[in-house]
Amino acid sequence: MIRESIVITTDLKNKPHIVPMGIIFEKKKIIISPFVPSKTFLNLKINPYAVINFTDDVNVFVDALLGKKNFKIYPTKRIKGYYLKNTLSYQEVKATRFIKNKIRPKFECKIIKETSNFPFKGFNRAQLSVIEAAILVSRINIISKKKIKKEIKYLKIAIDKTAGKNEKIAWKKLIKKIND
Ligand SMILES: Cc1cc2nc3c(=O)[nH]c(=O)nc-3n(C[C@H](O)[C@H](O)[C@H](O)COP(=O)(O)O)c2cc1C
């Protein structure tokens, strides 16, 4: 199963890098799979630790994707890293195995510590629409305009029916990016 999360890696100067990433959860394995080239890949190669954040704040997904840097973060307890202030829960992980691949290598990770800050309050369809639209935006150069238009039209149904203020703000940012 793939869970959409916010991954925070750090470089050797402990500078955080915050990105949305789909984490693969297999029976006992947790796999981070960044494309090459990417900052997340470089950070994990030199410093094999990461924090996987599970948040229902879809603006973090959108803002991180669109390049925002100054998120509210706190230092983690067990590894030298950071977690998002408003994340529901997070896992401090260590990459213990590297599986080489020219396009999309894999870092198999083990959990060092798991922390829960806030309860999960259920699924919201508009949040899922924002995540799907964010994925479209992250692949904007390889997907046809026609496909993007068609999928946005469908995803907007859940936005119109079920979004709160936060989801509407996130959606607007993505639509602006697509139109630009
Ligand atoms: C929901 C979502 C999931 C994503 N999952 C991945 C992923 O698993 N691997 C990846 O390399 N990029 C993924 N991306 C794209 C990255 O967030 C984005 O391209 C990022 O800039 C990675 O490059 P960087 O580490 O150099 O910043 C995802 C984007 C979104 C919106």
PDBQT file of the ligand as one rigid body, heavy atoms in Angstrom, charges set to zero:
ROOT
HETATM    1  C1  LIG A 201       1.079  13.316  -3.405  1.00  0.00    +0.000 C 
HETATM    2  C2  LIG A 201       2.454  13.346  -4.028  1.00  0.00    +0.000 A 
HETATM    3  C3  LIG A 201       3.262  12.212  -3.968  1.00  0.00    +0.000 A 
HETATM    4  C4  LIG A 201       4.555  12.232  -4.505  1.00  0.00    +0.000 A 
HETATM    5  N1  LIG A 201       5.352  11.117  -4.418  1.00  0.00    +0.000 NA
HETATM    6  C5  LIG A 201       6.625  11.148  -4.876  1.00  0.00    +0.000 A 
HETATM    7  C6  LIG A 201       7.479  10.019  -4.722  1.00  0.00    +0.000 A 
HETATM    8  O1  LIG A 201       7.107   8.970  -4.185  1.00  0.00    +0.000 OA
HETATM    9  N2  LIG A 201       8.744  10.141  -5.199  1.00  0.00    +0.000 N 
HETATM   10  C7  LIG A 201       9.219  11.294  -5.777  1.00  0.00    +0.000 A 
HETATM   11  O2  LIG A 201      10.385  11.348  -6.168  1.00  0.00    +0.000 OA
HETATM   12  N3  LIG A 201       8.417  12.356  -5.945  1.00  0.00    +0.000 NA
HETATM   13  C8  LIG A 201       7.145  12.318  -5.508  1.00  0.00    +0.000 A 
HETATM   14  N4  LIG A 201       6.328  13.422  -5.648  1.00  0.00    +0.000 N 
HETATM   15  C9  LIG A 201       6.866  14.632  -6.278  1.00  0.00    +0.000 C 
HETATM   16  C10 LIG A 201       7.758  15.358  -5.290  1.00  0.00    +0.000 C 
HETATM   17  O3  LIG A 201       7.055  15.800  -4.156  1.00  0.00    +0.000 OA
HETATM   18  C11 LIG A 201       8.417  16.587  -5.930  1.00  0.00    +0.000 C 
HETATM   19  O4  LIG A 201       8.727  16.349  -7.244  1.00  0.00    +0.000 OA
HETATM   20  C12 LIG A 201       9.654  16.978  -5.200  1.00  0.00    +0.000 C 
HETATM   21  O5  LIG A 201      10.084  18.202  -5.659  1.00  0.00    +0.000 OA
HETATM   22  C13 LIG A 201      10.784  15.946  -5.234  1.00  0.00    +0.000 C 
HETATM   23  O6  LIG A 201      12.015  16.472  -5.587  1.00  0.00    +0.000 OA
HETATM   24  P1  LIG A 201      13.053  17.090  -4.507  1.00  0.00    +0.000 P 
HETATM   25  O7  LIG A 201      13.325  16.054  -3.445  1.00  0.00    +0.000 OA
HETATM   26  O8  LIG A 201      14.268  17.432  -5.327  1.00  0.00    +0.000 OA
HETATM   27  O9  LIG A 201      12.413  18.329  -3.971  1.00  0.00    +0.000 OA
HETATM   28  C14 LIG A 201       5.033  13.418  -5.140  1.00  0.00    +0.000 A 
HETATM   29  C15 LIG A 201       4.202  14.542  -5.214  1.00  0.00    +0.000 A 
HETATM   30  C16 LIG A 201       2.929  14.511  -4.670  1.00  0.00    +0.000 A 
HETATM   31  C17 LIG A 201       2.067  15.738  -4.757  1.00  0.00    +0.000 C 
ENDROOT
TORSDOF 0
